[in-house]
């Protein structure tokens, strides 16, 4: 699973095939370091994103997850 680090945030992107379909789903999880160096704090638990998009392959799903992850991080920082 690809991971991008922006400041102290780690954005993990993943793609999974949809059961009974040839389509793919995009997922994002965002974490930050915790006080315990062996753990991460989850600030955005793994969730499906771009559910309204038709994603025909894994690469398209990963690209959609990356785009959504960046947008989600901007929203989290705005809080």
TAKAUR-V809425 format. One record per backbone hydrogen bond with DSSP energy under -0.5 kcal/mol. NH is the residue of the N-H (numbers start at 0). CO is the residue of the C=O. E is the energy in kcal/mol with one decimal. If there is no record, write none. Layout:
BEGIN
nh=NH co=CO e=E
nh=NH co=CO e=E
END
This chain:
BEGIN
nh=3 co=10 e=-2.5
nh=5 co=3 e=-0.5
nh=5 co=8 e=-2.5
nh=8 co=5 e=-2.5
nh=9 co=30 e=-2.9
nh=10 co=3 e=-3.4
nh=10 co=8 e=-0.6
nh=11 co=9 e=-0.6
nh=11 co=28 e=-3.2
nh=12 co=1 e=-2.6
nh=12 co=10 e=-0.5
nh=13 co=26 e=-2.1
nh=15 co=24 e=-2.1
nh=17 co=22 e=-2.8
nh=20 co=17 e=-1.6
nh=23 co=54 e=-2.9
nh=24 co=15 e=-3.1
nh=25 co=48 e=-0.8
nh=26 co=13 e=-2.8
nh=27 co=46 e=-2.1
nh=28 co=11 e=-1.7
nh=29 co=43 e=-2.4
nh=30 co=9 e=-2.3
nh=31 co=40 e=-2.5
nh=32 co=7 e=-0.6
nh=33 co=38 e=-1.2
nh=36 co=34 e=-0.7
nh=38 co=35 e=-2.2
nh=40 co=31 e=-3.2
nh=41 co=39 e=-0.5
nh=42 co=29 e=-2.0
nh=42 co=40 e=-0.7
nh=43 co=29 e=-1.9
nh=46 co=27 e=-2.1
nh=48 co=25 e=-2.9
nh=52 co=49 e=-1.6
nh=54 co=52 e=-0.8
nh=55 co=53 e=-0.7
nh=60 co=56 e=-2.0
nh=61 co=57 e=-2.6
nh=62 co=58 e=-2.2
nh=63 co=59 e=-2.2
nh=64 co=60 e=-2.3
nh=65 co=61 e=-2.4
nh=66 co=62 e=-2.2
nh=67 co=63 e=-2.5
nh=68 co=64 e=-2.9
nh=69 co=65 e=-1.9
nh=70 co=66 e=-1.7
nh=71 co=67 e=-2.9
nh=72 co=68 e=-2.3
nh=73 co=69 e=-1.9
nh=74 co=70 e=-1.9
nh=75 co=71 e=-2.5
nh=76 co=72 e=-2.5
nh=77 co=73 e=-1.3
nh=78 co=74 e=-0.6
nh=78 co=75 e=-1.0
END
